[in-house]
């Protein structure tokens, strides 16, 4: 509570005896500042390393940040854009219960829990993936380019990407441990934290820029490293928790001493102490309301209180400790830059919306925006309609983009009717009228689109030699948009093998997308890309008999896929199809957190020589 009154006095002079020597006290502000500098230096080192490692890789970074229109002109009917009418239905695989055949919950809504049915598991023949074995073929040996450093990098990457739980990898846990160790060292460096509580206050102030930097949707760190803001949120939460611990040590240390000395009433009358109580109370409430269970149940309440609390916290801290204002101003600048960038990335335009009543879906088409994103990215959508209500019009909801740039329908989003907001949107779209010829016309609404965000970062899917997409339920939106993007780059595409594994709850969920899968398989044949689609359903009747004409590249079977065998087969196929030097394998996952953990574990256990043979494996979790 006395952060504003910084004492730089040292302890009494030490006696001449070395055994009684006490090191001089270090100014608390200096310790906090150097802690911030060290953390910033480590972050800068990682950013520089990450930026240099991706400097010469092919990227589409200039095209994936600002949405806008382009003139399409004349397009031959055989172009891939001629199927843009199909891409607007990419998510028709939803069922009314919105369930996926993959276990565990998905926080992003890609899939949900399943019923406890136990259909027959499809078992594929095991293939030996070790070089020199029967399954490796001619591609089992390591390429000439696989140097010692290359193999060492793959080995380190394999260990760091191993999942500890459904949300954190080994690399993320190491970052958390290193940061925690740094904060604990700063709190106890030549200091008895319980008797010198001011140290905790300075630690809180020095960490403010990091707290706000990792909370922003548009931060320089994410742009330079190629990580989306959602991949950096765990650092924001970790910094916030340690700030609460430091603030508690700071506040309760003074409260305890003032209570013992019976000076509490005297101290509480001071303005800077009162502002300190406001600062601590605000920070505590923000931490309490940030608990995962509260965010899930009342996200709107969490968001509003979080934004208001962030502003109150900065104002109160600057009043409590004027010396902390440089840190506060840094946070204000970061917040201002983020808001300005979000404003530049926002488009207000007219969208056509229509419903698919059989599956309770709303399709949103924005023809005036047809460039500025890549496969796998998402936008934040606001519908500016009185039918959404006051709060509904202000709410921004994230949705994965289901179309590819350059299509005539523009940016396409498909929403499932699962909550109050999407239910209101479905009702508005269901009010479509009939035109002069008696045909139903689409409903038009004004929308505010912000983005794009997320995606694969510096990694360009079409530049890899092989692509495997493992998705569950509505995650097929990500898979199909990625395939369409690869087909769009057919003239400058390095992909030779595409393998899709899609899990759905019932066979009835497959029908709406079968025509698109057939088209993509036929299209890939003309571009010399080997494409296979394996679809698994966990319950329901067998597929209709009219699916007998399904091409051999598409297989449908009951049960759940054995991911280990599927990835093994795919890696072997990638080594066999490799014509020249391999540019690596891209494996994309969209589904519940447990799915990403399972795939990560499978990749980790693959033979290192096999990974080297394909040029490395890049795992992306959507």
C-alpha positions as CSV (number, residue, x, y, z in Angstrom):
1,X,0.0,0.0,0.0
2,X,3.0,2.2,0.2
3,X,4.3,1.7,-3.3
4,X,4.5,5.5,-3.8
5,X,6.9,6.0,-1.0
6,X,9.9,4.2,-2.2
7,X,12.7,3.8,0.4
8,X,16.2,3.5,-1.0
9,X,17.9,3.4,2.3
10,X,20.3,0.5,3.0
11,X,20.7,-1.7,6.0
12,X,23.0,-0.6,8.8
13,X,26.7,-0.8,8.0
14,X,28.0,-4.4,8.3
15,X,30.5,-5.3,11.0
16,X,34.0,-6.0,10.1
17,X,33.7,-9.7,10.5
18,X,32.9,-11.5,7.3
19,X,30.7,-13.9,9.0
20,X,28.4,-11.1,10.1
21,X,28.4,-9.3,6.8
22,X,25.0,-8.5,5.4
23,X,24.7,-7.5,1.7
24,X,23.4,-4.0,1.1
25,X,19.7,-3.8,0.3
26,X,18.9,-3.4,-3.4
27,X,16.3,-0.7,-4.4
28,X,13.0,-2.5,-5.1
29,X,12.2,-0.4,-8.1
30,X,15.6,-1.4,-9.6
31,X,14.9,-5.1,-9.1
32,X,11.5,-4.9,-10.7
33,X,12.9,-2.9,-13.6
34,X,15.7,-5.4,-14.2
35,X,13.3,-8.2,-14.0
36,X,11.1,-6.6,-16.7
37,X,14.2,-5.9,-18.8
38,X,15.4,-9.6,-18.6
39,X,11.9,-10.9,-19.5
40,X,11.7,-8.4,-22.4
41,X,15.2,-9.5,-23.6
42,X,14.3,-13.2,-23.5
43,X,11.1,-12.4,-25.5
44,X,13.1,-10.3,-28.0
45,X,15.6,-13.1,-28.4
46,X,12.8,-15.6,-29.2
47,X,11.1,-13.2,-31.6
48,X,14.4,-12.5,-33.5
49,X,15.1,-16.3,-33.7
50,X,11.6,-17.0,-34.8
51,X,11.6,-14.2,-37.4
52,X,15.0,-15.2,-38.8
53,X,14.1,-18.9,-39.0
54,X,11.0,-18.0,-41.1
55,X,12.6,-15.1,-43.1
56,X,13.3,-17.1,-46.2
57,X,10.3,-19.3,-46.1
58,X,7.4,-18.7,-48.5
59,X,4.7,-16.7,-46.9
60,X,1.5,-14.8,-47.7
61,X,1.7,-12.5,-44.7
62,X,0.9,-9.3,-46.7
63,X,-2.4,-10.9,-47.8
64,X,-3.7,-12.2,-44.5
65,X,-4.2,-9.0,-42.5
66,X,-6.6,-6.7,-44.2
67,X,-10.0,-7.7,-45.7
68,X,-11.2,-6.0,-48.8
69,X,-12.6,-6.4,-52.4
70,X,-10.9,-7.2,-55.6
71,X,-12.3,-7.2,-59.2
72,X,-12.9,-10.7,-60.3
73,X,-13.4,-10.1,-64.0
74,X,-14.0,-13.1,-66.3
75,X,-13.3,-16.5,-64.9
76,X,-13.3,-19.7,-67.0
77,X,-16.1,-22.0,-65.9
78,X,-13.5,-24.8,-65.0
79,X,-11.9,-22.7,-62.4
80,X,-12.2,-23.8,-58.8
81,X,-14.2,-20.7,-58.0
82,X,-17.1,-22.3,-59.9
83,X,-17.8,-24.4,-56.8
84,X,-18.0,-21.4,-54.5
85,X,-21.8,-22.2,-54.2
86,X,-20.7,-25.4,-52.6
87,X,-18.3,-23.8,-50.2
88,X,-21.1,-21.8,-48.7
89,X,-22.4,-25.1,-47.3
90,X,-19.1,-26.4,-45.9
91,X,-20.6,-26.9,-42.4
92,X,-23.7,-28.8,-43.4
93,X,-22.3,-31.8,-41.6
94,X,-23.7,-30.5,-38.3
95,X,-26.4,-32.6,-36.7
96,X,-29.2,-31.3,-34.5
97,X,-27.4,-32.4,-31.4
98,X,-24.1,-30.9,-32.5
99,X,-22.1,-34.0,-31.5
100,X,-18.8,-35.4,-32.7
101,X,-17.5,-38.9,-32.6
102,X,-14.3,-37.7,-30.9
103,X,-14.2,-37.9,-27.1
104,X,-13.8,-34.9,-24.8
105,X,-15.1,-31.3,-25.0
106,X,-14.0,-28.7,-27.4
107,X,-13.7,-25.2,-26.0
108,X,-13.8,-23.7,-29.5
109,X,-17.1,-25.5,-30.3
110,X,-15.7,-27.7,-33.0
111,X,-17.1,-30.8,-31.5
112,X,-18.9,-32.1,-28.4
113,X,-19.3,-35.1,-26.2
114,X,-20.7,-38.3,-27.8
115,X,-23.2,-40.9,-26.7
116,X,-21.6,-43.9,-25.2
117,X,-22.0,-46.2,-28.2
118,X,-19.4,-48.8,-29.0
119,X,-19.4,-49.6,-32.7
120,X,-16.9,-51.8,-34.3
121,X,-13.5,-50.1,-34.6
122,X,-12.0,-50.1,-38.1
123,X,-8.5,-51.6,-37.9
124,X,-6.2,-50.9,-40.7
125,X,-3.2,-53.1,-41.4
126,X,-0.1,-52.1,-39.5
127,X,2.7,-50.7,-41.7
128,X,6.3,-50.7,-40.6
129,X,7.4,-47.1,-40.8
130,X,11.0,-47.7,-39.9
131,X,13.5,-47.1,-42.7
132,X,14.7,-50.4,-44.1
133,X,11.5,-52.1,-43.1
134,X,8.9,-53.6,-45.4
135,X,6.6,-50.5,-45.2
136,X,9.1,-47.8,-45.9
137,X,9.7,-48.6,-49.5
138,X,12.1,-46.5,-51.4
139,X,11.4,-43.4,-49.3
140,X,12.4,-44.8,-46.0
141,X,15.9,-43.5,-45.9
142,X,16.8,-40.0,-44.8
143,X,17.4,-37.5,-47.6
144,X,20.9,-36.0,-48.2
145,X,19.7,-32.7,-46.9
146,X,19.0,-34.2,-43.4
147,X,22.0,-32.9,-41.6
148,X,22.9,-33.4,-38.0
149,X,21.4,-30.0,-37.1
150,X,18.2,-30.8,-39.0
151,X,17.8,-34.1,-37.1
152,X,18.7,-32.4,-33.8
153,X,16.0,-29.7,-34.5
154,X,13.4,-32.4,-35.2
155,X,14.3,-34.2,-32.0
156,X,14.1,-31.1,-29.9
157,X,10.8,-30.0,-31.6
158,X,9.3,-33.4,-30.9
159,X,10.0,-33.1,-27.2
160,X,8.8,-29.5,-26.9
161,X,5.5,-30.1,-28.7
162,X,4.6,-33.1,-26.5
163,X,1.2,-32.3,-24.8
164,X,1.1,-32.3,-21.0
165,X,-2.7,-31.9,-21.0
166,X,-5.4,-30.9,-23.4
167,X,-4.3,-27.3,-23.4
168,X,-0.6,-27.0,-22.7
169,X,2.5,-28.4,-24.4
170,X,5.9,-29.1,-22.9
171,X,7.2,-25.8,-24.4
172,X,4.4,-23.8,-22.8
173,X,5.0,-25.4,-19.5
174,X,8.7,-24.6,-19.7
175,X,7.8,-21.0,-20.4
176,X,5.6,-20.9,-17.4
177,X,8.2,-22.5,-15.2
178,X,10.9,-20.0,-16.3
179,X,8.7,-17.0,-15.8
180,X,7.6,-18.2,-12.4
181,X,11.2,-18.8,-11.4
182,X,12.1,-15.3,-12.5
183,X,9.3,-13.7,-10.5
184,X,10.1,-15.7,-7.4
185,X,13.7,-14.8,-7.6
186,X,12.8,-11.1,-8.0
187,X,10.5,-11.3,-4.9
188,X,13.2,-12.8,-2.7
189,X,16.4,-11.3,-4.1
190,X,18.2,-9.8,-1.1
191,X,14.8,-9.2,0.5
192,X,12.6,-10.6,3.2
193,X,9.4,-10.3,1.3
194,X,7.2,-10.6,4.4
195,X,9.0,-7.7,6.1
196,X,9.6,-5.6,3.0
197,X,6.3,-5.7,1.2
198,X,7.0,-2.9,-1.2
199,X,9.0,-5.3,-3.4
200,X,5.7,-7.0,-4.4
201,X,4.1,-3.7,-5.4
202,X,7.0,-2.9,-7.8
203,X,6.8,-6.4,-9.3
204,X,3.1,-5.8,-10.0
205,X,3.8,-2.5,-11.7
206,X,6.7,-3.8,-13.8
207,X,4.6,-6.7,-15.2
208,X,1.8,-4.5,-16.4
209,X,3.1,-4.1,-20.0
210,X,3.4,-7.9,-20.4
211,X,-0.1,-8.4,-19.0
212,X,-1.6,-6.1,-21.6
213,X,0.7,-7.0,-24.5
214,X,-0.3,-10.7,-24.4
215,X,-4.0,-9.8,-24.0
216,X,-4.2,-7.8,-27.2
217,X,-5.5,-9.4,-30.4
218,X,-3.1,-7.4,-32.5
219,X,0.3,-7.6,-30.8
220,X,3.7,-7.2,-32.4
221,X,4.9,-10.4,-30.7
222,X,2.3,-12.5,-32.3
223,X,2.9,-11.0,-35.7
224,X,6.6,-11.5,-35.6
225,X,6.5,-15.0,-34.3
226,X,3.6,-16.2,-36.5
227,X,1.5,-17.1,-33.4
228,X,-2.2,-16.1,-33.2
229,X,-3.4,-14.2,-30.2
230,X,-5.3,-17.3,-29.0
231,X,-2.0,-19.2,-28.8
232,X,-0.5,-16.5,-26.4
233,X,-3.4,-16.2,-24.1
234,X,-1.9,-18.6,-21.6
235,X,1.0,-16.2,-21.0
236,X,-1.5,-13.4,-20.3
237,X,-3.3,-15.5,-17.7
238,X,0.0,-16.6,-16.1
239,X,1.2,-13.0,-15.7
240,X,-2.1,-12.0,-14.2
241,X,-1.9,-14.8,-11.6
242,X,1.6,-13.8,-10.5
243,X,0.6,-10.2,-10.4
244,X,-2.2,-11.2,-8.0
245,X,0.2,-13.1,-5.8
246,X,2.7,-10.2,-5.7
247,X,-0.1,-7.7,-5.0
248,X,-1.4,-9.9,-2.1
249,X,2.1,-10.0,-0.6
250,X,2.3,-6.3,-0.9
251,X,-1.1,-5.4,0.5
252,X,-1.4,-7.9,3.3
253,X,2.2,-7.2,4.4
254,X,1.3,-3.6,5.1
255,X,-2.1,-4.3,6.5
256,X,-0.6,-6.8,9.0
257,X,2.1,-4.4,10.2
258,X,-0.3,-1.5,10.5
259,X,-2.8,-3.6,12.4
260,X,0.0,-4.8,14.9
261,X,1.2,-1.2,15.3
262,X,-2.4,-0.1,15.8
263,X,-2.0,2.6,13.0
264,X,-4.5,1.2,10.5
265,X,-7.1,4.0,11.0
266,X,-4.3,6.6,10.6
267,X,-3.0,5.0,7.4
268,X,-6.3,4.4,5.8
269,X,-7.1,8.1,5.9
270,X,-4.2,8.7,3.4
271,X,-5.3,9.0,-0.3
272,X,-2.6,6.9,-1.8
273,X,-3.5,4.0,0.6
274,X,-7.2,4.2,-0.4
275,X,-6.2,4.1,-4.1
276,X,-4.0,1.1,-3.2
277,X,-7.0,-0.7,-1.8
278,X,-9.0,0.1,-5.0
279,X,-6.1,-1.2,-7.1
280,X,-5.9,-4.5,-5.1
281,X,-9.6,-5.0,-5.0
282,X,-9.9,-4.5,-8.8
283,X,-7.1,-6.9,-9.5
284,X,-8.6,-9.5,-7.2
285,X,-12.0,-9.3,-8.8
286,X,-10.6,-9.6,-12.2
287,X,-8.7,-12.7,-11.2
288,X,-11.8,-14.2,-9.6
289,X,-14.1,-13.5,-12.6
290,X,-11.4,-15.0,-14.9
291,X,-11.9,-18.5,-13.6
292,X,-12.7,-20.8,-16.6
293,X,-16.0,-22.0,-15.2
294,X,-17.3,-18.4,-14.8
295,X,-16.1,-17.5,-18.3
296,X,-18.0,-20.3,-19.8
297,X,-21.3,-19.7,-17.9
298,X,-21.3,-15.9,-18.2
299,X,-18.8,-14.8,-20.8
300,X,-20.5,-11.4,-21.5
301,X,-20.4,-10.5,-17.8
302,X,-16.8,-11.6,-17.7
303,X,-15.8,-9.5,-20.8
304,X,-17.6,-6.3,-19.6
305,X,-16.1,-6.5,-16.1
306,X,-12.7,-7.4,-17.5
307,X,-12.6,-4.3,-19.7
308,X,-13.9,-2.0,-17.1
309,X,-11.6,-3.5,-14.4
310,X,-8.6,-3.0,-16.7
311,X,-9.2,0.7,-17.0
312,X,-10.0,1.2,-13.3
313,X,-6.9,-0.8,-12.4
314,X,-4.6,1.5,-14.4
315,X,-6.1,4.7,-13.1
316,X,-6.1,3.5,-9.5
317,X,-2.5,2.3,-9.7
318,X,-1.3,5.6,-11.2
319,X,-3.0,7.4,-8.3
320,X,-1.6,5.0,-5.7
321,X,2.0,5.1,-7.0
322,X,2.9,8.0,-9.3
323,X,6.3,6.4,-9.9
324,X,4.6,3.5,-11.7
325,X,3.2,5.7,-14.4
326,X,5.8,4.8,-17.0
327,X,4.6,1.2,-16.9
328,X,0.9,2.3,-17.0
329,X,1.6,4.6,-20.0
330,X,3.2,1.6,-21.8
331,X,0.1,-0.4,-21.2
332,X,-2.1,2.5,-22.5
333,X,0.0,2.8,-25.6
334,X,-0.2,-1.0,-26.3
335,X,-4.0,-0.9,-25.7
336,X,-4.3,2.1,-28.0
337,X,-2.3,0.5,-30.8
338,X,-4.5,-2.6,-30.6
339,X,-7.7,-0.7,-30.8
340,X,-6.4,1.4,-33.7
341,X,-5.4,-1.8,-35.6
342,X,-8.7,-3.4,-34.9
343,X,-10.4,-0.3,-36.3
344,X,-8.3,-0.6,-39.5
345,X,-9.1,-4.3,-39.8
346,X,-12.9,-3.7,-39.4
347,X,-15.3,-3.5,-42.4
348,X,-18.9,-2.5,-42.3
349,X,-20.9,-3.9,-45.2
350,X,-24.0,-5.7,-46.3
351,X,-24.3,-9.5,-46.1
352,X,-26.7,-12.0,-47.6
353,X,-28.0,-14.5,-45.1
354,X,-30.1,-17.5,-45.6
355,X,-31.1,-20.6,-43.6
356,X,-30.8,-24.3,-44.0
357,X,-33.9,-25.2,-42.0
358,X,-33.2,-29.0,-42.0
359,X,-30.0,-28.6,-40.0
360,X,-30.7,-25.2,-38.4
361,X,-27.8,-23.4,-40.0
362,X,-27.4,-19.8,-41.1
363,X,-25.2,-19.1,-44.1
364,X,-23.7,-15.6,-44.2
365,X,-22.2,-14.4,-47.6
366,X,-20.4,-11.1,-47.9
367,X,-19.6,-10.6,-51.6
368,X,-18.0,-7.2,-51.1
369,X,-15.1,-8.9,-49.2
370,X,-13.3,-11.4,-51.3
371,X,-9.6,-11.1,-50.3
372,X,-7.4,-10.6,-47.3
373,X,-7.4,-14.0,-45.5
374,X,-5.9,-17.5,-45.7
375,X,-7.3,-20.9,-45.0
376,X,-7.8,-21.6,-41.3
377,X,-8.3,-17.9,-40.3
378,X,-11.3,-16.6,-38.5
379,X,-13.1,-13.2,-38.2
380,X,-15.2,-11.6,-35.5
381,X,-18.7,-10.8,-36.6
382,X,-21.3,-8.3,-35.4
383,X,-24.8,-8.2,-36.9
384,X,-26.1,-4.6,-36.9
385,X,-29.8,-5.4,-36.8
386,X,-32.5,-4.5,-34.4
387,X,-33.6,-8.1,-34.4
388,X,-30.5,-9.0,-32.5
389,X,-31.3,-6.7,-29.6
390,X,-29.0,-4.1,-28.1
391,X,-26.5,-6.5,-26.6
392,X,-26.7,-8.8,-29.6
393,X,-25.7,-6.0,-32.0
394,X,-22.7,-5.1,-29.9
395,X,-21.5,-8.7,-29.4
396,X,-18.7,-9.9,-31.6
397,X,-18.5,-13.7,-32.2
398,X,-15.6,-15.5,-33.8
399,X,-16.3,-17.7,-36.8
400,X,-13.9,-19.7,-39.1
401,X,-14.0,-18.5,-42.7
402,X,-15.5,-21.2,-44.9
403,X,-14.5,-19.9,-48.4
404,X,-11.3,-19.1,-50.2
405,X,-10.2,-15.6,-51.4
406,X,-11.3,-14.6,-54.9
407,X,-14.6,-16.4,-54.9
408,X,-17.7,-14.7,-56.3
409,X,-19.6,-15.2,-53.1
410,X,-16.9,-13.5,-51.2
411,X,-16.3,-14.2,-47.5
412,X,-18.6,-17.0,-46.4
413,X,-19.5,-17.9,-42.8
414,X,-21.7,-20.8,-41.6
415,X,-23.3,-20.5,-38.1
416,X,-25.0,-23.3,-36.2
417,X,-28.1,-22.4,-34.1
418,X,-26.7,-23.3,-30.7
419,X,-27.2,-20.3,-28.4
420,X,-29.2,-17.1,-28.0
421,X,-27.1,-15.0,-30.4
422,X,-27.1,-17.6,-33.2
423,X,-30.8,-18.3,-32.6
424,X,-31.7,-14.6,-33.2
425,X,-29.6,-14.6,-36.3
426,X,-31.4,-17.7,-37.6
427,X,-34.7,-16.1,-37.0
428,X,-33.7,-13.0,-38.9
429,X,-32.5,-15.1,-41.9
430,X,-35.7,-17.1,-41.8
431,X,-37.7,-14.0,-42.7
432,X,-36.6,-14.2,-46.3
433,X,-39.1,-12.9,-48.8
434,X,-40.1,-14.1,-52.3
435,X,-39.2,-12.3,-55.5
436,X,-41.1,-11.5,-58.6
437,X,-40.8,-15.0,-60.0
438,X,-41.8,-16.7,-56.8
439,X,-38.3,-17.6,-55.8
440,X,-37.1,-17.1,-52.3
441,X,-34.6,-14.2,-52.0
442,X,-31.9,-13.9,-49.4
443,X,-32.3,-11.6,-46.4
444,X,-29.8,-8.7,-46.3
445,X,-28.4,-7.3,-43.1
446,X,-25.6,-4.9,-42.2
447,X,-22.6,-6.5,-40.6
448,X,-19.4,-5.5,-39.0
449,X,-16.5,-7.9,-39.8
450,X,-13.2,-7.6,-37.9
451,X,-10.2,-9.6,-38.8
452,X,-8.8,-11.9,-40.0
453,X,-7.1,-13.5,-37.0
454,X,-5.4,-16.8,-36.2
455,X,-4.4,-19.2,-39.0
456,X,-1.2,-21.1,-39.6
457,X,1.1,-18.2,-39.1
458,X,4.3,-18.3,-41.3
459,X,3.5,-21.8,-42.5
460,X,1.9,-21.9,-45.9
461,X,-0.1,-25.1,-46.3
462,X,0.3,-25.3,-50.1
463,X,4.1,-25.2,-49.9
464,X,4.4,-28.5,-48.0
465,X,4.9,-31.7,-49.8
466,X,2.1,-33.6,-48.0
467,X,-0.9,-32.4,-46.0
468,X,-3.0,-34.5,-43.6
469,X,-6.2,-33.0,-42.0
470,X,-7.7,-34.7,-39.0
471,X,-11.1,-33.1,-38.1
472,X,-14.2,-33.9,-36.1
473,X,-17.7,-32.7,-36.8
474,X,-17.8,-29.0,-37.7
475,X,-14.0,-29.0,-38.0
476,X,-14.5,-30.1,-41.6
477,X,-14.9,-26.4,-42.4
478,X,-11.2,-26.0,-41.7
479,X,-10.3,-29.0,-43.7
480,X,-12.3,-28.1,-46.8
481,X,-11.1,-24.5,-46.8
482,X,-7.5,-25.7,-46.6
483,X,-8.0,-28.1,-49.5
484,X,-9.7,-25.4,-51.6
485,X,-6.8,-23.1,-50.9
486,X,-4.3,-25.8,-52.0
487,X,-6.3,-26.3,-55.3
488,X,-6.3,-22.5,-55.8
489,X,-2.5,-22.5,-55.8
490,X,-2.2,-25.4,-58.2
491,X,0.2,-23.6,-60.5
492,X,2.7,-23.0,-57.6
493,X,1.8,-25.8,-55.3
494,X,4.2,-28.3,-53.8
495,X,1.6,-30.6,-52.3
496,X,1.7,-34.1,-53.7
497,X,-0.4,-36.0,-51.1
498,X,-3.6,-34.9,-49.3
499,X,-5.2,-37.2,-46.7
500,X,-8.4,-36.2,-44.8
501,X,-9.7,-38.1,-41.8
502,X,-13.2,-36.9,-40.8
503,X,-15.2,-38.2,-37.8
504,X,-19.0,-37.6,-37.6
505,X,-21.7,-38.9,-35.3
506,X,-24.0,-40.4,-37.9
507,X,-23.9,-41.4,-41.6
508,X,-26.6,-38.8,-42.3
509,X,-24.1,-36.0,-41.6
510,X,-22.1,-37.0,-44.6
511,X,-24.6,-36.5,-47.4
512,X,-24.5,-32.7,-47.7
513,X,-20.8,-32.8,-48.4
514,X,-20.4,-35.8,-50.6
515,X,-20.8,-33.8,-53.8
516,X,-18.0,-31.5,-52.7
517,X,-15.7,-34.4,-51.7
518,X,-16.2,-36.0,-55.1
519,X,-15.4,-32.7,-56.9
520,X,-12.2,-32.2,-54.9
521,X,-11.0,-35.8,-55.6
522,X,-11.7,-35.3,-59.3
523,X,-10.0,-32.0,-59.3
524,X,-6.9,-33.3,-57.5
525,X,-6.6,-36.0,-60.1
526,X,-6.1,-33.4,-62.8
527,X,-3.5,-31.6,-60.8
528,X,-1.5,-34.8,-60.0
529,X,-2.2,-34.6,-56.3
530,X,-3.0,-37.9,-54.6
531,X,-6.1,-37.2,-52.4
532,X,-7.8,-39.6,-50.1
533,X,-10.8,-39.0,-47.8
534,X,-11.6,-41.4,-44.9
535,X,-14.9,-40.7,-43.1
536,X,-15.9,-42.5,-39.9
537,X,-19.3,-42.4,-38.2
538,X,-20.0,-43.8,-34.7
539,X,-23.6,-44.6,-34.8
540,X,-26.7,-44.7,-37.1
541,X,-27.6,-46.9,-40.1
542,X,-25.2,-47.9,-42.8
543,X,-24.7,-45.4,-45.7
544,X,-27.5,-45.3,-48.4
545,X,-27.2,-47.8,-51.3
546,X,-26.9,-44.9,-53.8
547,X,-23.4,-44.3,-52.4
548,X,-22.2,-47.2,-54.3
549,X,-20.7,-44.9,-56.9
550,X,-18.4,-43.3,-54.4
551,X,-14.9,-43.1,-55.9
552,X,-12.3,-45.4,-54.4
553,X,-10.4,-42.4,-53.0
554,X,-13.3,-41.8,-50.6
555,X,-14.0,-44.5,-47.9
556,X,-16.8,-44.5,-45.4
557,X,-16.7,-46.9,-42.4
558,X,-18.3,-47.2,-38.9
559,X,-16.2,-46.8,-35.8
560,X,-13.4,-44.4,-34.8
561,X,-10.1,-44.1,-36.6
562,X,-6.9,-45.4,-35.1
563,X,-4.9,-42.2,-35.3
564,X,-1.5,-43.9,-34.8
565,X,-2.0,-46.3,-37.8
566,X,-3.5,-43.5,-39.9
567,X,-0.6,-41.2,-39.4
568,X,1.9,-44.0,-40.0
569,X,0.3,-44.9,-43.3
570,X,0.2,-41.2,-44.3
571,X,3.9,-40.6,-43.6
572,X,4.9,-43.7,-45.5
573,X,2.7,-42.6,-48.4
574,X,4.4,-39.2,-48.3
575,X,7.9,-40.8,-48.6
576,X,6.8,-42.9,-51.5
577,X,5.3,-40.0,-53.4
578,X,8.2,-37.7,-52.9
579,X,9.6,-36.7,-56.3
580,X,12.4,-34.4,-55.3
581,X,13.5,-32.8,-52.0
582,X,10.7,-32.9,-49.5
583,X,9.3,-29.6,-48.0
584,X,7.9,-31.3,-45.0
585,X,4.5,-32.6,-43.9
586,X,1.7,-30.5,-42.6
587,X,-0.8,-32.1,-40.2
588,X,-3.8,-29.9,-39.3
589,X,-6.2,-30.8,-36.5
590,X,-9.5,-29.2,-35.7
591,X,-11.6,-30.8,-32.9
592,X,-11.6,-31.3,-29.1
593,X,-8.5,-30.7,-27.1
594,X,-8.0,-34.4,-26.6
595,X,-7.7,-34.9,-30.4
596,X,-4.8,-32.5,-30.6
597,X,-3.1,-34.2,-27.7
598,X,-3.5,-37.6,-29.3
599,X,-2.2,-36.5,-32.6
600,X,0.8,-34.7,-31.0
601,X,1.6,-37.9,-29.1
602,X,1.5,-40.0,-32.3
603,X,3.8,-37.6,-34.1
604,X,6.2,-37.6,-31.1
605,X,6.5,-41.4,-31.1
606,X,7.2,-41.6,-34.9
607,X,10.6,-42.8,-35.8
608,X,13.0,-39.8,-36.0
609,X,14.5,-41.1,-39.3
610,X,11.0,-41.3,-40.7
611,X,10.4,-37.7,-39.8
612,X,13.7,-36.7,-41.4
613,X,12.8,-38.6,-44.6
614,X,9.8,-36.4,-45.2
615,X,11.6,-33.2,-44.3
616,X,10.0,-32.7,-40.8
617,X,6.4,-32.6,-39.6
618,X,4.5,-29.4,-38.8
619,X,1.5,-29.8,-36.5
620,X,-1.1,-27.1,-36.5
621,X,-4.1,-27.2,-34.1
622,X,-7.1,-25.0,-35.0
